[in-house]
């Protein structure tokens, strides 16, 4: 890390006292939270598949298709509470909660040596800590899917310890320790209470020099030059063959026999992905040199925004692989993870992954696509069972195993929400636009969503418009109605977008039918306050003090409402944003507000929303974030979403449009953003100062787009393979 440019890492002068402050590493499968204590170091191990059975593995969506028509009749007749009875009466059931596996305990002799420093390098994924007589280096390998740690210490006791906050008392634990020529193999098997499911962690201990002895449940090493640990976790039924797993770890070490060679293999993929996009805000070098905990005390610092941008990209990449990020990314230090540590699809996962296409992280988009494709059969069951329809309906919550809609209640009728599939597929569509080719797997998913709307959109109003009924605007309700209503703005925007996008992917008779269906949906409504109404149905009044901005889905992430194409609707959306309250100060609400404001070219509102997060003490020393102010409830929303906010404030693109500096907060007075990908197939480097703006476009396709700046609009012709340099005036 250097203070002469943006700092691609962070550091602290003391070990982490709380797991929330532990530095993070991950490869999208395994995660590690590293405390960095030379006397009693702890590495909490996580893995994306670790969810605790709670009955959710057997839960099904409610069978409501036979009752749907009668409920629709009542809603359309004016019964504002009719949807409350569209349930099978079950109590709220959470999805299977995400939990940690165990901690690797590394106890050494009490050290008073000075010079302590712990660091995390975003470019390598390495977490390190050191004193004069002790060092630790760790990363989670993308090449070998294993946690790699090397320790040097005069003496060391190593053990696997399941005792973490909230661990179930009935968890069946079995330890194993075996001497090997290299050192030892340690294992920990945990069987969930009342279940045939379990998980097993195996650590291969390779010792260079010194002596090794078994000290159950672990191993003691003395006088060694270094100790290398390889750790992997498997979730399984029955018993795991620990011997076979240890053999696989040994084979990794035989193929790459040192920490450095293992790291080099990992860097081929990690470093390449991380360094594609950078943000330089010309920050004060002295502030760039500060530890993260000190920098967080300077919420107006450009150095802080640089580091949070870098950390957000690093954590988003590190938590994406087998799955996209959970509510906690890939990390947690306790079993009672808030909201089950689920994938929450009605804002949180969507916000966290939204920057991936523009920020050139196809690894994140691929992880999201993989989750969707694995669960698509469950989405089809949701459509059949709840709505009696073909096609697919996404759940609002998933644990990563089941994609079935069974998490709902009277106050949160999430089983009635139909817009989720369109929102989850939006980054996949953006990715296809960037690369200029349509993935047939995405095309197939879009067709399934369109088929659902064919079956579901059968009711019409007095004007002949189709009606979305029942309709739900997460997680709000009309001021004069119930949670399940009619024609939520989000549902209308999602249905239109899904049908038209599916038509674009499937030219022919299907496309004609789907476009005709989209054209029959009602327009948005502007209410008496001049704001875009959250429910287009006349007579449904808005509830403004709410953390979600579902009704502005047409502004962001869609391009349905823009200042360029639909200025009257954009003005109404802006009025709705002005009237919106923050409710409980959730981080995702503030940053969602900032993203919408950026699309509406309101830099002051972007700055205010960012300020509420930066002033609200939302970030831990690890630079992972919290859900509420004062670092309350560990949560990745702010950490992963903030880079997307800064990108949207500086550059926006559509297949036929480029917008430069649409809403830069005044704090971003000068800077350089490199490596951005546009939806018309060009890479973009952007630099700006109070004296002018310079953009370099590297197009992969030949086309014309509209260029929008503060000076107005002009056509821009691009030729594939020819860089285009734009020198613009002040902004």
HELIX and SHEET records of a PDB file:
HELIX    1   1 UNK A   19  UNK A   21  5                                   3    
HELIX    2   2 UNK A   56  UNK A   58  5                                   3    
HELIX    3   3 UNK A   65  UNK A   76  1                                  12    
HELIX    4   4 UNK A   82  UNK A   85  5                                   4    
HELIX    5   5 UNK A  242  UNK A  255  1                                  14    
HELIX    6   6 UNK A  259  UNK A  274  1                                  16    
HELIX    7   7 UNK A  285  UNK A  288  1                                   4    
HELIX    8   8 UNK A  292  UNK A  295  1                                   4    
HELIX    9   9 UNK A  302  UNK A  318  1                                  17    
HELIX   10  10 UNK A  338  UNK A  341  5                                   4    
HELIX   11  11 UNK A  348  UNK A  353  1                                   6    
HELIX   12  12 UNK A  362  UNK A  387  1                                  26    
HELIX   13  13 UNK A  414  UNK A  416  5                                   3    
HELIX   14  14 UNK A  420  UNK A  435  1                                  16    
HELIX   15  15 UNK A  440  UNK A  456  1                                  17    
HELIX   16  16 UNK A  489  UNK A  505  1                                  17    
HELIX   17  17 UNK A  509  UNK A  519  1                                  11    
HELIX   18  18 UNK A  550  UNK A  552  5                                   3    
HELIX   19  19 UNK A  567  UNK A  579  1                                  13    
HELIX   20  20 UNK A  587  UNK A  599  1                                  13    
HELIX   21  21 UNK A  603  UNK A  615  1                                  13    
HELIX   22  22 UNK A  637  UNK A  650  1                                  14    
SHEET    1   A 9 UNK A   9  UNK A  12  0                                        
SHEET    2   A 9 UNK A 117  UNK A 121 -1                                        
SHEET    3   A 9 UNK A 126  UNK A 130 -1                                        
SHEET    4   A 9 UNK A 135  UNK A 140 -1                                        
SHEET    5   A 9 UNK A 147  UNK A 152 -1                                        
SHEET    6   A 9 UNK A 226  UNK A 237 -1                                        
SHEET    7   A 9 UNK A 197  UNK A 208 -1                                        
SHEET    8   A 9 UNK A 183  UNK A 191 -1                                        
SHEET    9   A 9 UNK A 172  UNK A 179 -1                                        
SHEET    1   B 7 UNK A  23  UNK A  26  0                                        
SHEET    2   B 7 UNK A  30  UNK A  34 -1                                        
SHEET    3   B 7 UNK A  40  UNK A  47 -1                                        
SHEET    4   B 7 UNK A 102  UNK A 107 -1                                        
SHEET    5   B 7 UNK A 155  UNK A 161 -1                                        
SHEET    6   B 7 UNK A 218  UNK A 222 -1                                        
SHEET    7   B 7 UNK A 211  UNK A 215 -1                                        
SHEET    1   C 2 UNK A  51  UNK A  52  0                                        
SHEET    2   C 2 UNK A  97  UNK A  98 -1                                        
SHEET    1   D 5 UNK A 278  UNK A 280  0                                        
SHEET    2   D 5 UNK A 671  UNK A 677 -1                                        
SHEET    3   D 5 UNK A 682  UNK A 689 -1                                        
SHEET    4   D 5 UNK A 692  UNK A 699 -1                                        
SHEET    5   D 5 UNK A 723  UNK A 728 -1                                        
SHEET    1   E 2 UNK A 343  UNK A 344  0                                        
SHEET    2   E 2 UNK A 397  UNK A 398 -1                                        
SHEET    1   F 2 UNK A 459  UNK A 460  0                                        
SHEET    2   F 2 UNK A 466  UNK A 467 -1                                        
SHEET    1   G 2 UNK A 469  UNK A 471  0                                        
SHEET    2   G 2 UNK A 485  UNK A 486 -1                                        
SHEET    1   H 2 UNK A 626  UNK A 628  0                                        
SHEET    2   H 2 UNK A 632  UNK A 634 -1                                        
SHEET    1   I 4 UNK A 651  UNK A 654  0                                        
SHEET    2   I 4 UNK A 657  UNK A 660 -1                                        
SHEET    3   I 4 UNK A 703  UNK A 709  1                                        
SHEET    4   I 4 UNK A 712  UNK A 718 -1                                        
END                                                                             
